[in-house]
Amino acid sequence: MPFEHLIVNRDGPLASVVLDRPQRLNALSPALMRELIAASEWLAAQPDISVVVLTGNGRAFSAGFDLDAIGSAQGAVTRDEADLGRRMLEAWGSLDAITIAAVQGACVGGGMLLAGACDLRVASSDASFFIPELDLGIPLAWGGVPRLVRLLGPTLAMELVLDGTRFDAAQALAWRFVNRVVDAHALADEARQWAERLARHPPSVLRAIKRRFTGAVDALSPTVGSERDADDLLTALRDPQAQEAMRTYLLKRRDR
């Protein structure tokens, strides 16, 4: 499929999807999120694809939601746009294929949620993580709260959201947000080799195992009702105090 912001390749039972906005640290613009949904739909229509590796081009996995897009629009953001992230995460989380996120560099906010929507995560030793939404003056949307509770537990998830705590790959491994950490130069090979090992198994068996795990985590922390997150996000974008918080955050970022 032709994409502007993604590179999609297939090699037998394996597929790779690369976020391709390196000049923007693979920030999740509305256009990129729509392409990720379209890519997931294409992958879902290929029953003989067993494993998909998702990574970012350049020095970051993803810097999260494209702040320039949201900062310039604010009150003009539509509900469809506010709900795009949730639909993107649900599309990737519902794939039958096993998904592996290969995370390098910055993995921020919505980028962290995208990695978390994958089944497995391998990070390079230079990876870094944090959730800046509260400093931006917006709630964590996209069904992010139940997803983080699944992965990290409620106490740690709440701390990371409320404090915007930055943590490195070693801490991500200790908290079990990622499955393994490797040197930066070995990340692509590690993800590929892991995908190849998994793809040796019958696709029907992999799909059956994934269905059981998906059912188990949904029972622990369901995302039902997360579509209402879009309304909370729109409310924040129209709130003067929240708008001022976002302007302050964006100015500090540009001054760095």
Secondary structure in CASP SS format (residue, H / E / C, confidence):
PFRMAT SS
TARGET T0000
AUTHOR 0000-0000-0000
METHOD secondary structure of the structure
MODEL  1
M C 1.00
P C 1.00
F C 1.00
E C 1.00
H C 1.00
L E 1.00
I E 1.00
V E 1.00
N E 1.00
R E 1.00
D E 1.00
G C 1.00
P C 1.00
L E 1.00
A E 1.00
S E 1.00
V E 1.00
V E 1.00
L E 1.00
D C 1.00
R C 1.00
P H 1.00
Q H 1.00
R H 1.00
L C 1.00
N C 1.00
A C 1.00
L E 1.00
S C 1.00
P H 1.00
A H 1.00
L H 1.00
M H 1.00
R H 1.00
E H 1.00
L H 1.00
I H 1.00
A H 1.00
A H 1.00
S H 1.00
E H 1.00
W H 1.00
L H 1.00
A H 1.00
A C 1.00
Q C 1.00
P C 1.00
D C 1.00
I C 1.00
S C 1.00
V E 1.00
V E 1.00
V E 1.00
L E 1.00
T E 1.00
G E 1.00
N C 1.00
G C 1.00
R C 1.00
A C 1.00
F C 1.00
S E 1.00
A C 1.00
G C 1.00
F E 1.00
D C 1.00
L H 1.00
D H 1.00
A H 1.00
I H 1.00
G H 1.00
S H 1.00
A H 1.00
Q H 1.00
G H 1.00
A H 1.00
V C 1.00
T C 1.00
R H 1.00
D H 1.00
E H 1.00
A H 1.00
D C 1.00
L H 1.00
G H 1.00
R H 1.00
R H 1.00
M H 1.00
L H 1.00
E H 1.00
A H 1.00
W H 1.00
G H 1.00
S C 1.00
L C 1.00
D C 1.00
A C 1.00
I E 1.00
T E 1.00
I E 1.00
A E 1.00
A E 1.00
V E 1.00
Q C 1.00
G C 1.00
A E 1.00
C E 1.00
V E 1.00
G C 1.00
G H 1.00
G H 1.00
M H 1.00
L H 1.00
L H 1.00
A H 1.00
G H 1.00
A H 1.00
C C 1.00
D C 1.00
L E 1.00
R E 1.00
V E 1.00
A E 1.00
S E 1.00
S C 1.00
D C 1.00
A C 1.00
S E 1.00
F E 1.00
F E 1.00
I C 1.00
P C 1.00
E H 1.00
L H 1.00
D H 1.00
L H 1.00
G C 1.00
I C 1.00
P C 1.00
L C 1.00
A C 1.00
W C 1.00
G C 1.00
G H 1.00
V H 1.00
P H 1.00
R H 1.00
L H 1.00
V H 1.00
R H 1.00
L H 1.00
L H 1.00
G C 1.00
P H 1.00
T H 1.00
L H 1.00
A H 1.00
M H 1.00
E H 1.00
L H 1.00
V H 1.00
L H 1.00
D H 1.00
G C 1.00
T C 1.00
R C 1.00
F E 1.00
D E 1.00
A H 1.00
A H 1.00
Q H 1.00
A H 1.00
L H 1.00
A H 1.00
W C 1.00
R C 1.00
F C 1.00
V C 1.00
N C 1.00
R E 1.00
V E 1.00
V E 1.00
D C 1.00
A H 1.00
H H 1.00
A H 1.00
L H 1.00
A H 1.00
D H 1.00
E H 1.00
A H 1.00
R H 1.00
Q H 1.00
W H 1.00
A H 1.00
E H 1.00
R H 1.00
L H 1.00
A H 1.00
R C 1.00
H C 1.00
P C 1.00
P H 1.00
S H 1.00
V H 1.00
L H 1.00
R H 1.00
A H 1.00
I H 1.00
K H 1.00
R H 1.00
R H 1.00
F H 1.00
T H 1.00
G H 1.00
A H 1.00
V H 1.00
D H 1.00
A H 1.00
L H 1.00
S C 1.00
P C 1.00
T C 1.00
V C 1.00
G C 1.00
S H 1.00
E H 1.00
R H 1.00
D H 1.00
A H 1.00
D H 1.00
D H 1.00
L H 1.00
L H 1.00
T H 1.00
A H 1.00
L H 1.00
R C 1.00
D C 1.00
P H 1.00
Q H 1.00
A H 1.00
Q H 1.00
E H 1.00
A H 1.00
M H 1.00
R H 1.00
T H 1.00
Y H 1.00
L H 1.00
L H 1.00
K H 1.00
R H 1.00
R H 1.00
D H 1.00
R C 1.00
END
